[in-house]
Amino acid sequence: MAYFRFMDLDIWKESIALYDQLFDLADAMGNAKSFRVAEQLRGASLSISNNIAEGSGSFSSKDFANFLNMAHRSVFETANISFVAHRRKFISQSELDQILDDLDSLSRKITNFRKTLLRA
């Protein structure tokens, strides 16, 4: 099996696990009214891990840090879409609370990893 640098990163592993949860949640939304929100949720949450993976292929820490910044921004986009999904009653308050807690934790870890890269 091929090996890529991002496969060892805890922030990537967490972002993939969160994506799996949000993908399943989006699937559960399933009706025509929620289709666009579900698609946005899938896309924004996938963008987190995509940017971490893409950045890990950078040749400089500064370039990797820029991709981590984009991943961080995707965390905020995912939080906003989750909030909208809750307002439209596509997800429950407890689902929203868990998503926001997970996103907050991941956001902090991405920020800390980015700071470590920039200090190196």
Secondary structure as GFF3:
##gff-version 3
##sequence-region A 1 120
A	DSSP	three_ten_helix	5	8	.	.	.	ID=ss1
A	DSSP	alpha_helix	10	29	.	.	.	ID=ss2
A	DSSP	three_ten_helix	32	34	.	.	.	ID=ss3
A	DSSP	alpha_helix	35	56	.	.	.	ID=ss4
A	DSSP	alpha_helix	61	87	.	.	.	ID=ss5
A	DSSP	alpha_helix	93	119	.	.	.	ID=ss6
###
